[in-house]
Amino acid sequence: METSILDLHPGLVWGFAITVIIMLMLDLGVFNKKSHVVTSKEATIWSVVWISLAMIFSGVVYWVFNQDAGGHELAIEKFTQFQAAYWIEKALSVDNLFVFILVFSFFKVPRALHHKVLFWGIIGALVFRAIFIFAGVGIINVTYLPDMEIFGRMVSINVVLTLFGLFLIYAGIKSWGGGDDDEEKDFSNSAGARLVKRLYKVSDNYDGDKFFTIQNGVRIATPLLVVVAVIEFTDVLFAVDSIPAIFAISKDPFILYTSNIFAILGLRSLYFLLSNFIHMFSKLPYGLSIILTFIGVKMIISPWYHISSPVSLGIVGGVLLLSVILSIIFPEKKEEKTETEA
């Protein structure tokens, strides 16, 4: 079992939690108290803020292990684990943006309300990701088979990680250049939408940024609540890919959760930054497919050959960079879709 930062500095958990809570309060209660269209400048500033906070925290991780665990090598390993998990989740989260754009377009959500929907979507992600990650690490720790000799070498195989690896390879191959199927999807019939409609009567029109409104003296839900539910369920589905992927990087739940949450927290600003330029990343789905397949292979061969976190980080970063460069050099020519105006 890996040495966890929880064993060295339990108080860091509170520091992380307080930082996230303060930033979310500032985001919603101060800077975005009133619903408005987020400009590219504002999105850029918030993107820099969230990425900077993630990089600072990775430095804290390095410092803690270098000082208290007594080893520069272990500190580097933990630092690169955080970085690799962060950028993998960041990259896979970009795939969410394509779906978010389709969801907002399908429900004709005014641009000024996009931020509020994504904010509450992230609140849900904070809870669900914690459940997935901490439960996943617990399950992984109890599913190792007894050491056995395979191909002339004693190995320790984990059933769950092997299944995750096979699933990620399948997901990577299936998603090669994917995304087209979602364009014709009826999001009004998705699980999240059906749940809200089962619990509440839903009005036909939006009422500003309200989730509930009053019609004929009766309190009913607005379409905005339906959109939030769809976004929440969409994130859960994407977590099925991204959470197993980061288990290939580390088994330290705190490293995995903090890197995951920092990546998710920056997703809103990244959405507003890239939504108008998403056509410039047409080759990104191919890069994500390669990353998923690579991580799946890494999981399966890990009992025989360990690919270190620095190497994994280099491969993931290289594939992402190459896919972006190719997207710019060879742009995909598609008829531009007009996004809903406020």
Secondary structure, 3 states (H helix, E strand, C coil): CCCCHHHHCCHHHHHHHHHHHHHHHHHHHHHCCCCCCCCHHHHHHHHHHHHHHHHHHHHHHHHHHHHHCCCHHHHHHHHHHHHHHHHHHHHHHHHHHHHHHHHHHHCCCCHHHHHHHHHHHHHHHHHHHHHHHHHHHHHHHCCECCCEEECCEEECCEHHHHHHHHHHHHHHHHCCCCCCHHHHCCHHHCHHHHHHHHHCCECCCCCCCCCEEEECCEEEECHHHHHHHHHHHHHHHHHHHHHHHHHCCCCCHHHHHHHHHHHHHCHHHHHHHHCCCHHHHCCHHHHHHHHHHHHHHHHHHCCCCCCCHHHHHHHHHHHHHHHHHHHHHCCCCCCCCCCCCC
